[in-house]
Amino acid sequence: MAANWRCRLFWGNPFTSPPDGRPRIVKAILCDKPYPIPREIQEMSGPGSDFAPGTGWTIGWECIEQRPVKRWSTKAKARVRKLNLQRRIEKRFPLFAADFIATELARRPRYFAGEDVNH
């Protein structure tokens, strides 16, 4: 799967707003590769223009890629859930950790078996 790139001319400071009520993103163009800067954006951001870099406006690239969602196996979920429980309990209650862990495993066996359970 080939990645697409978006070149955009935007307001670069996330803590301030653009002047004159302008939108944060002035221009965005989809490209096949992250170079060179598209002509339309070069023309808008040239020296002496309102959107010249250094005046708060900047040019940036974003990779647009849709990856498939990777789901954890039931075994992996169970292993990580038990490990996290053990770490959490041993950190707070080292003397009674074994008892508390056994109680919690008995209270919610399906969750710690890796099943998807709504609480």
Secondary structure, 3 states (H helix, E strand, C coil): CCCEEEEEEEECCCCCCCHHHCCCEEEEEEECCCCCCCHHHHHHCCCCCCCCECCCEEEEEEEECCCCCCCCCHHHHHHHHHHHHHHHHHHHCCCCHHHHHHHHHHHCHHHHCCCCCCC
